[in-house]
Amino acid sequence: MEGVTVKEAYDVLKDEGIYWMAGKKGESRLVKSVSVLEIPDCYEWLCGGEMILTTLYSCRTDGERLKLLEGLDRGGASCIMIHPGSGKIPINIDHLMRYADEIGFPLFLIDRKVPYSIIIKKVYELLLSKKEQELRKAQEINDTMNNILLSNGGACEIIEKLSSITNKTVFFLDENFGLIEAVFRNGDKSSVEKRIDKILDWARNFVENVPESGNLKFKVASFDEDHDVVVVPVESGGENHYLLILKRGKLNEYERKLFEVALPGTVTALKMDILKNKAILETEQRLKSDFFDDIINGRYTSGELMNKRAKTLGLNLFDKNFVIIVDIDDFERYYRENYEKGEEHIQKVKMDLKKAVQEAYRNSKIKNKIVLFVQQSDACVLVVGFTQREYLTERHKRELGDFFRRIIEGFSSKYPAISLTIGISSHMENLTELKRAYMEALFAKDLGAKLFGEGKIHYYDDLGIYKFISIPERKEDVLKDKCLQKLYDYDESKNASLISTLEAFLDSNCSVKETAKRLFAHPNTVKYRLKKIKEIMGENVLEDPQMRLYYHLLLKVMKMLP
């Protein structure tokens, strides 16, 4: 806001024969201009911030004078200065003073000998001086922020400087309202630190509920009874980061003016830092993706050289490392069904998956255990490491389960109709094993989804004997088994469900009771179907352990095939 406070204006006028009589509660009102008023019904010409000079000759009664004060206050004028003029018209100044105190509207008396020109000259000199000071201060802040960047400083140093300039606690948030930096002032740390999560949630809700017509360039709102918060978006590369500036109590006009001066240079410096870091990250990510592709496709001649290359890229392994593939289930079908939405929509789905994965690991216990992260079409691939102790106690499974839950929560909130499946390899201890681990994770994802269902997490190590199955290309190859063919033909001709009953029976460790639960059928119905299976396939299929294993595997394989 441009202008000076009423208090600042009075300080340069008090030695010129100006007396502050009432309304001192309004000392922080802003004076933006000086106007002489000697006509009634002037309110429609008020723009706000006027210092009104008047003899009150246009008002003949005390009621009209009180009405004038009320109208000036409602119209946004900053204060009124009353000149006695010729003194022929008696004015009940005490009556006006009481009302001015009541509404907090500054009221001054001008000595009879003081011309308006002195007041106008002094106030406009102050306004010009103030503007010049603000411009100079803004340039100093801008230069300071630029110097931070030139000396290889970043967001941390920029936020520290802003906090120092404003003497306020400052938070810097990412586009998902995650905390990047925090600088505490005035003993705020002990009281505010405990409530950071609430403050971040409040900021998210505040930004999301500001109407588009509202200007979020610089917004002030109350977080609670004790704190005002200044919310400032920092737009860079199509994404918004956010500054939160916390003020204990209510923000006053001086502080608002300080923010007006300090924020433009700060925001510009943060934008430059974000773009710089984004360029660095994109370069690093491209180099890591190239490394990953070279390993997966065998484009290298020496494992030692690849390990050195990995070290250069900062890819440091833990004791036990796993390749994780997070994939959109049947993305080709989704593409076909949503083709009319355009390629931009399809790319947005992929990008939102990436964001969901990144947000999930940032907020989970594995955030410091990510060795590598790349995106491949509609899937995200990660290498995550754990200590030997975490592996032996299966802590890695608990943390990865929490990670997957967070991905689902983040992604499904936008795309509830899309399911995600995760495949996790066995552990590896050297990056040259990456290709083997990647193929295992891919196998676990695909096979696990077919055998045990999509939208789940599947470990290669948990696939047991299924890891060693050689998958035929067609269902007809499985049905070369004559007994299984008979059962299949019976189901087809009678519209029966003997094959699904046999699979459920074998999955249930040959328990009729558990099979009935799986099929939502009566146990007697299950017994009848098992009797029919024995008639068609022979008694041994359910009695011989080897036969049960053989047909159990065949049924799983057949389930995987189109």
KENUTI-689193 format. One record per residue: residue in one letter; x, y, z of N, C-alpha, C in turn. Coordinates in steps of 0.05 Angstrom, whole numbers, plus 5000, padded with zeros to 4 digits. Example, Ala and Ser with C-alpha at 12.3 -4.5 7.8 and 13.67 -1.06 7.14 Angstrom:
<sites>
a526448865156524649105156526449345156/s525749555142527349795143525850015157/
</sites>
This chain:
<sites>
m501749765000500050005000501750255000/e501250444982502750684981501650885002/g503351055013502451255032504151255057/v503451445075504651455101502551435122/t503251365146501151345167500451625177/v498151645190497351895202499451985222/k500451795237502551855258504951985245/e505851865222508251965208507752245197/a505252295187504552565177504552765200/y503452685222503352875245506152945255/d507952755254510652805264512053025248/v511353065223512653275207511053535208/l508653525220506853765221506553875249/k507353725269506653805297508054065305/d510354135292511654385298510754615281/e508754565264507654775246504954885256/g504254815280501654915290499354735285/i499954475286497854265282497554125309/y495054095318494453975345492653725341/w493653505352492153255351490153245374/m487653265368485553295389484153035396/a483752855376482152615382482752395360/g481752155366481851935347484651815344/k486151805366488951695364489051395358/k486751265362486750975355487150935325/g486651135309486951115280489651215270/e491651205287494351315279495651155257/s494850905253496050745232494650765205/r492450925204491150965178493151085158/l492751015133494651115112493651375099/v495551565097495051815083496251785055/k494651805034495651785007495452044992/s493852235001493452484988492352695007/v492352944999491153165015488953294999/s486653335011484353464996483153685014/v482453905001480954125014478054085009/l476454085031473554025029472054265040/e470454385023468654605032465954585019/i465154335011462454294999461154065013/p458554065014457053835026456953605007/d456153375018455753125002458153074984/c460453054996462953014981463852724978/y462252544989463252264993463752114967/e462252184946462552034921465252084908/w466652294917469352354905471652234921/l470952114943473151994960474251744946/c476951724946478251494935479451324957/g479651434981480951295004483651405009/g484351445034486951545042487251845042/e485051995040485252285039485652405067/m487452595068487652775092485853015085/i483653055100481753265093482353515109/l482653745094482954005106480354155102/t479254275123476654405121476254605143/t474554805137473654995158470954925169/l469754705157467054615164464854825157/y465455015140463455215132461055085118/s461554855105459354725090457354595109/c458054575134456254445154455254665173/r452554705174451454915190450754835219/t450454565223449554475250451454255260/d451354205286452953985297452253715285/g449653675279448853425267450153385240/e450253605224451453585197454453525200/r455753645221458653605224459253315233/l457553205250457852925258457352735234/k455452805218454852645194457252655174/l458552895173460952915156463152725165/l463652725191465752545202465052255196/e462452185200461651905194462051835165/g461352025147461551965118464451945110/l466252115121469052105114470251845123/d469551755147470551505158469651275141/r467051275134465951055117467251055089/g467851295079469051315052471951265050/g473251215073476051135073478051355076/a477051605083478951825088480651745112/s483051855113484951785135484651955160/c483952215157483752385180482452655171/i481852825190480853095184482353305200/m483053525187484353755200482453995197/i481754105220479754325220481154595224/h480754775205481855045207479655235218/p480255405237478155575248477155785229/g478655845208477756045189477456315202/s475256455196474756715207473756705236/g472756465244471756425271469056535276/k467656605254464956725257462856505262/i463456255253461556035257462355875282/p460755875303461555725327461455415322/i463455275331463554985327463954855354/n462254655360462454505385464554285381/i467054365385469354185380469353945399/d468353985424468353755443466453535433/h464253615421462353425411463653255388/l465153395371466553255349468753075359/m470253165379472453005390471452745403/r469152765417468052515429467352315408/y466052415387465252225365467752115350/a469852285346472252195332473651985349/d473752015375474951815392473351555391/e470751585390468951345389469451175364/i469851305341470251145316473151115309/g475051225324477851205318478651355293/f477451595289477951755266479651995274/p482252015266483952235275482852505268/l482852685288481752955285483953155295/f484653345278486653545285485453825283/l486654005298486054295296488454435284/i487954625266490054775253490055055266/d492455145273492755425283491755615261/r490355835270489156025251491156135231/k493756165240495756295224496956105203/v496355845205497655645187496055625161/p497255685138495855645112495855355104/y493855285088493655005078496154935062/s497355125048499655065031502054945046/i502355025071504554915087504054615092/i501554555100500754275105501054105080/i499954205058500054045033502953995025/k504654205026507454185018508953975036/k508553995062509953815080509053515076/v506453475073505453205070506453085044/y506253235021507153124996510153084995/e511653255009514553205011515052935025/l513452895047513752645062512952405044/l510752425029509852205012512052144991/l513152344979515252304959517752174971/s518452284995520752175009520351875016/k517851825026517251545033517351365009/k516251454986516351284962519251234953/e520851444955523651414947525051224966/q524451234992525651045011524750765005/e522150734999521150464993522550344968/l522850514947524150414923527050344929/r528350514945531150454951531350204968/k529550174987529549935004528949684987/a526949714969526249484951528649404934/q530149604924532449544908534649414925/e534949504949536949384967536249094973/i533649044978532848764983533248594958/n532448704935532848554910535748494905/d537548684910540448644907541448434926/t540448444951541248254972540447964964/m538047934954537047674946538647564922/n539147744903540747664879543647584888/n544747724907547447664916547547384929/i545347324943545147054955545346834933/l543846884911543946684889546646674876/l547846914872550446924859552646794875/s552246784902554246664919553546364925/n551946244907551045964909549245914933/g548046124943546046074964543445984951/g541445914968538945824957536645904974/a534445744973532045804987532445845017/c534145685029534645695058535645975065/e537646075050538846335056536846565050/i535246525029533346735021531146755042/i530146535053528146535073529246645099/e531746585105533046695129533146995127/k533947105104534147395100531347525102/l529247405090526647515092525647525121/s526247305136525547295164526947515180/s529447565173531047775187529948055181/i529148105155528148365147525448425161/t523648225161520948265172520748205202/n522848065212522747985241520347805246/k519747625227517547445229518347155223/t516846965234517246685227516346645198/v517946505182517346465154517546175146/f515546065132515645795121515645815090/f517145625078517145605049516145325042/l513945305026512645055021512844984991/d512844724986512844634958509944634947/e509644544922507044564909504944384923/n505844194939503944014953503644104982/f504544344989504444455016506144295035/g508244175025510244045042512344255050/l513344235075515244435085517944395073/i519044605060521744605049523744725069/e523044975078524745115097522945245118/a524045285142522645435163524745585179/v524145845184525846015201524046135222/f524746085247523046185270524246435282/r522446615290523246865303521546915328/n522547095345521047195368520046965387/g521646765390520846545408518646375398/d518046385372515846235360516345935360/k518845845360519445565353518045375372/s518145415398516945225417513945205414/s512645435408509745435406508645355378/v510145445358509245395330510045125319/e512445035327513444785315511544545320/k510244545343508344325349505944335331/r505344565319502944595303503444625274/i505944555265506644595237504644445218/d504044195225502244045208499544175205/k498444285227495944425227496044675210/i498344815212498745065196498844995167/l500244785159500444705131497744615120/d496244465136493544395127491744635124/w491944825143490445075141491145225116/a493745235109494645385085493545255060/r493644985059492544845035489544905032/n488044885054485244945053484645235045/f486245415056485845705050486245755020/v488445655009489145704981486945574963/e486145324969484245184953481545314953/n480945464974478245584977478145884970/v480445994962480446274953479246274925/p477046434921475846434894477846534873/e477446434848479346504826479346804822/s477146944827477047234823478747374844/g479247234867480947354888483847364879/n485247554889488047574882489747464905/l491047244899492747114920495647204919/k496047444906498747554905499847604932/f498147694950498947764977496347764994/k495847545008493447515024494147495053/v492547625070492847605099490347475111/a490647275128488347145140489147065169/s487247005185487646925213487846625214/f490046525224490346235229488846155255/d489146315275487646285300487446555313/e486646565338486246825352488946955357/d491146805357493746915364495446985341/h494746885316496546925294495147005268/d496247215255495547265227497647135209/v496847055185498746935166498647075139/v500947145129501147255102501747025083/v500046985063500346755044501146875017/v503446785007504446894981505246664963/p503946634939504746434920507246514906/v508846314900511346354884511146174860/e510046284838509546134814512146104797/s512745854790515145804774514845544758/g515145564732514945324716512245194716/g510145364720507345254719506445144746/e508145154767507345044793507745264814/n506045254834506245454856507545334880/h509645474890510645434917509345654934/y509645644960508345834977510045935000/l509846195005511046315028508946365049/l509446285074507646345096509246515116/i508246755123509546925142507646945166/l508546865189506946855213507347105230/k505147235238505247465256503647405281/r504947425304503547395329501747635333/g499247595334497347815336496447905308/k495348145306494248245281496348405266/l496348375240498248515223497548815222/n499448995226498749275224499549385197/e498849645192499349765166502349785160/y503949845180506849875175507949605165/e507049385177508049125169507149045141/r504649125135503649075108505449225087/k506149475094507749635076510549505073/l511549405095514249275094514149025076/f511948875078511748635061511548715031/e510048935026509849034999512549094987/v514349195004517049264995518849014993/a518648845012520548615014519848374997/l517248334992516448084978517148064949/p516948284932517548254904520348144899/g522448264912525148164908525547884918/t524247824941524447554952523147344933/v520747404924519347214906520947174880/t522047384869523747364845526147184849/a527447224872529847064879529046764882/l526746714895525846434899525146304873/k523946464855523246354828525846274814/m527846434815530346374801531646124814/d531546104840532645874854531145624847/i528445634845526845404838527545314809/l527745504791528445434763531245314761/k533145424776535845314776535845034786/n534544984809534444714820532944524802/k530844624789529344454771531144364747/a532744554737534544484715536644284723/i537644314748539644124758538443854762/l536043844774534643584778534043444752/e533043604732532443484706534943364693/t537143504696539643394684540543144699/e540343154726541142914742539242684735/q536642744732534742534727535142404700/r535942574680536442474653538942284654/l541042364668543442204671542841934685/k541141944706540341704720538641524702/s536841644687535241484668536941354647/d538941494637540741374617542241144629/f543141184654544640964668542840724671/f540340764680538440544683537940404657/d537540554635537040424609539440264600/d541840364605544340224596544539964611/i543939964637544139724654542039514644/i539539604641537339424634537739304606/n538939454588539339364561542039254556/g543639234577546339114575548339274558/r547939534557549739704541552139794558/y553739604566556239664580558139424578/t560639484581562639274578564039204604/s563739374624565139324649563339394673/g563039204691561439254715562839454733/e565439444733566939634750566539924741/l566439964714566040234704563140324710/m561240144709558540214716558240284745/n559640154763559640214791560840494796/k562940554781564140824783562141034773/r560840974752558841164740556641204760/a555740984773553641004793554541184817/k557041154825558041304848558041604840/t558841664815558841944806556042064807/l554041904801551241994802550041994830/g551641904849550541904877548741674883/l549041454867547341214871548741024891/n548341064916549640914937547740704948/l548540444945546740234954546840194984/f544740064995544639985023545439685024/d544939565047545639275050543839105032/k541239165033539339015017537739215000/n537639174974536339364956534339214939/f532139354934529939234918529039414895/v528439294873527239444851524239424854/i522939654852520039674856518839794830/i516839664819515439774796512539834804/v511740094801509040174806507740224779/d505740064773504540074746501540114746/i500640264726497740294722496640044708/d494639924720493539674710492039714683/d492739554664491439564637491139844627/f493439984625493440254616492540284586/e493040074571492240084543489240104540/r487839954557484939974557483940254566/y485240364586484540634595485040834573/y487240794558487840974536485640964515/r484840724508482740694488480140824497/e479340774522476840874532476741174536/n479141294538479241584543480741734521/y480841604498482341724476481242004468/e478642034470477442294462478242524480/k479342464504480242684522482842804512/g484142674493486642784482489142684495/e491342724481493942634491494742784516/e493843034519494543194542493543054568/h491142944567489942814590491542564597/i492342404576493842164581496542224594/q497842434585500442514596500042614625/k497842744630497242844657496942614677/v495642394668495342154685498042054693/k499842034673502541924678504042114698/m503742374693505142564710503942564738/d501342524741500142514767500942254782/l501442044768502541804780505341854792/k506941984776509642064785509542234810/k507742434809507442614832506542454857/a504642274853503542114875505741944888/v507441824871509741664881511741844896/q512442064885514342254897513242354924/e510642434924509442534948509342314969/a508842064961508641844980511341784993/y513441784977516041714990517141955006/r516342194999517242435015516042425043/n513642315045512142325070512242055085/s513841865075513941605088516741555099/k517141335112519741275125521841195105/i521141155080523141075060524341325045/k523641565054524441805039527441835037/n528941725056531841745055533141485045/k531441305034532441045025532141004995/i531341214981531041194952533741224938/v534641004925537241004911536841114883/l534641044870534241124842531241134837/f530441334821527541364814527441454785/v526141294768525741364740522841294732/q521941434711519241374701519441244673/q518041034669517940894643515040884634/s514341054615511641064604509641084627/d507840884631505840904651506640774677/a509240714681510240594706512440754718/c512740734744514940864758516640634770/v519340674767521240474776523040594797/l523240454820524940554842526840334851/v529140424860530940244875530940354904/v530140184923529940264951531740084967/g533240204986535140045001534440035031/f535239825044534839785073537339665086/t537539695112539739575126539239275130/q541339135137541038845142539038785164/r539038945185537238905207534338955198/e533839165182531139215173530138985155/y531938865140531238645122530538395139/l532238335159531838095175529238105192/t528538345200526138375217523638435200/e524038425173521838485154520638765158/r522238945169521339225171520939345143/h522639245124522439355097519639305085/k518339075092515739025082513639205094/r513939265119512039455132512239735121/e514739825116515140095106514240105077/l514739895061513839895033510839875031/g509539735050506639725051505439995056/d506640145075505740415081506140595057/f508440565043509040715019506940674998/f506140424993504140354973501440474980/r500740465006498240575016498040875010/r500241015014500341305009500141364979/i501341194962501041234933498141214925/i496841004935494040954928492341184937/e492741284962491141504972491541754955/g494041804947494542044931493542024903/f493841794890493041764862490041714859/s488941544876486141474873484241704879/s485241904894483542134899482942284873/k484742264854484342394828483142194807/y483941944809483141744789482041494803/p479741504815478641274830478141034812/a477841074786477240844769479740694760/i482140794766484640674758485940534782/s486740274778488140134799491040124793/l492640094814495540074811496539804823/t498539684810499739444821502739494824/i503839374846506639404851508039134850/g510239114836511938884836514638944849/i515538764867518038804882519838574879/s522338624871524338414865525338294891/s526938084888528537984910530838184914/h532338164936534338374942536838344923/m538138574920540638574905542738734921/e545238674917547338814932549338964914/n548938934888550739074869549039184846/l549639424836548039534814548239384788/t550239214785550339054760548138834761/e546938794785544638604788542038744781/l542138994773539739144769537839024748/k539038924726537438814705535938564715/r537338394730536038154741533738234760/a534238434777532238514797529838654783/y530438804762528338934747526438734734/m527638524722526038314709524338164730/e525438134754523937994775521538174784/a522038434787519838604795517638614774/l518438614749516538614727514938354727/f516338134731515037864732513137854756/a513937954779512237944803509738114799/k510038344786507738524780505738384762/d506738284739505038164719503737904729/l505437724740504437464749502637494773/g503537664792501937704816499137814810/a499038004791496438124784494537914772/k495637734756494037524744493137304763/l495037234781494437014800492837104824/f493537334835492437424860490837684859/g490737804836489038044832490638294829/e489438484815490738744811490238924835/g491739154835491339344857492639254883/k494639084881496038984905499039004902/i500438934924503338934924504238634922/h506038574903506838294899509838274900/y510838104919513738054922514637814905/y516737844891517837624876518437384894/d519537444918520337234937517837084947/d515437204945513037064956511636894934/l512736894910511336754888511836454890/g513836364907514336084911514835934885/i513535714881514035544858513235684832/y511435884833510536014809512836164795/k515036214810517336344798518636174776/f518135914778519535734760517735634737/i515335744735513535654714514435774687/s514435594668514835694640512135734628/i511435984623508736064615508236004585/p506335834579505635794551504236044539/e504036044513502936284500499936274498/r498736034497495836014492494535834513/k491935884518490435714536490135424525/e490135404499489835134486492134954494/d494535074499496834914506496434784534/v495034924552494434814578492334594576/l490434644558488234454555488934204540/k491434174533492333924522492133694542/d492133774568491633574589488733484586/k488333224581485733114574483733144597/c484733104622482833124645481833404649/l483733594646482933874649481133964626/q481633844602479933904579477133814583/k476833574595474133474601472633654620/l474033744641472833924660472034184648/y473734294631473234544617470834514598/d470734294583468434244565465834214580/y465934084604463534054620462434324629/d464234504638463434774647462234924624/e463434894600462435044577459734944569/s459234684569456734574559454434604580/k455134584606453134594627452934864640/n454635054632454735314645455235274675/a457135094681457735024709460235174718/s461135114742463435254753465235064768/l465834834754467534624767470434714768/i471334844748474234934748474735134770/s472935334773473335524795473035394822/t471335194824471035044849473634894856/l474734754835477234614840479434794848/e479735024835481835224842481435314871/a479035384879478435484906479035264927/f478435014920478934784937481934744942/l483434764921486334734923487634974937/d486535214932487535464946486935444976/s484835294983483935285011485135045026/n487234935014488634695027486634465031/c484934435011483034215009480934215032/s480334455042478234475063475634555050/v473634375054470934425043469734685055/k470134715081469034945095470235215084/e472835225081474135465070473435505041/t473135285026472335314998469635444996/a467735355013465035465012465135765018/k466835845037467036125044468036285020/r470136185007471236314983469136354961/l467436144958465536144935462836254943/f462536324969459936414979457736204973/a458535954978456635734972456235554997/h454235384996453735205019455734975017/p456734875040458634655039457634405024/n454934355026453834125011454134174981/t453834424972454234484944457034434935/v458934504952461834454946462234154945/k461133994964461533704964460433584938/y458133674929456933574905458733624881/r459833874879461533934857464133774857/l465333734881467733574883467233284874/k464933184881464232914872464032904842/k462933114830462733124800465533144788/i467333294801470133324790471433054790/k471132904812472332634814471232454792/e468632474786467432304765468732374737/i469232624733470132714706473132664704/m474732744725477632744723478932494735/g477432354752478632124765479132184795/e479131974811479431994840482132114848/n484232054833486932134842487432434842/v485832574826486332864823486033014850/l484332904868483933034894485332884917/e486232644912487432484934490432484933/d491632494909494532484906495732764909/p497632804928498833064931500233174906/q501532994892502933074867500933164846/m498733014844496633094825495433364832/r494933394858493833654867495633884860/l498233854865500234064858500234114828/y500233894812500333914783497934084772/y495534004781493134144771492834424783/h493834464807493834724819495434924802/l497734824793499434994776498135044749/l497034834738495734864711493435064712/l491935044733489635234736490635524738/k492835564753493935834756495035934729/v496435764715497535834689495235904669/m493135734669490935784651489536054657/k489536124683488236374691489836614680/m492336574676494036794667493736844637/l492736654622492736674593490136784582/p490336914559487837034547486036814537/
</sites>
